[in-house]
Structures are given as C-alpha cells and as structure tokens.
Amino acid sequence: MNFEKKSIGARIAHLRETKGLTTNRLANNCGLSQSFLRSVELGEKGITVENLALVCEALGITLKDFFDTPSEQTPIIEAEELKRMIERLNSQQKSALAAFLRTISQQ
C-alpha cells in the first residue's frame, strides 16, 4: 500500500464531496478523465503536482490549502524518504515542487 497516494486521493475525495461535486464534474472542471481521477482518489494511481494544481484550481483552493490539514493527520516524511522522492522527479516536476515550496514558505 502506498500511503502517499492513498492520503492525497482521500484528501481530493473529501474536498470534492465537501464542495458537493461528483467525480465526473470535478474531472470535467479540471480537464482530467473521470477514470484517472477516480483511480487517484482510490489510491491506485499517483498524481503529478501539475495535475494536482488543476484539481485544486477546480476546487477553488490553492496547493497550500490542499496540504494544510490538522497536524495529527499530516504524515511525517523522513528526510531520506523525501530525498528519494525528489530524486525520482523530472526537471519540470522539480521546478513545480520548488515553486510550491516557495509559496508555502512565504506564509
């Protein structure tokens, strides 16, 4: 089981339901396929930062808002695991991650 995929997918599903949107409506609003979005919500597939940004925009929230959850729900990622995750990103994904980190560190 991939905890990161499941927690991000569960967060998308929770926010979608809170906004009263169906999976189909959210998928249409962000330009992703319904089957892909459903697979992400179920933790079967991962999602890129770029696609997550599209989902957040369709939900009317920022990436920072997406990741702002009560601390007891936020999983702690060890530095080595985080380093391995970053090393697997391509240069475009690394740039998107850096931009996201700059955004949340300015708060």
ZIKAKA-V310941 format. One record per run of one state. SS is the DSSP state (H for helix, E for strand, C for the rest). FROM is the first residue (numbers start at 1). TO is the last residue. Records with the same first field share a line. If there is no record, write none. Layout:
BEGIN
SS = FROM-TO + FROM-TO
END
This chain:
BEGIN
C = 1-2 + 19-22 + 31-33 + 42-48 + 60-62 + 68-78 + 88-90 + 106-107
H = 3-18 + 23-30 + 34-41 + 49-59 + 63-67 + 79-87 + 91-105
END
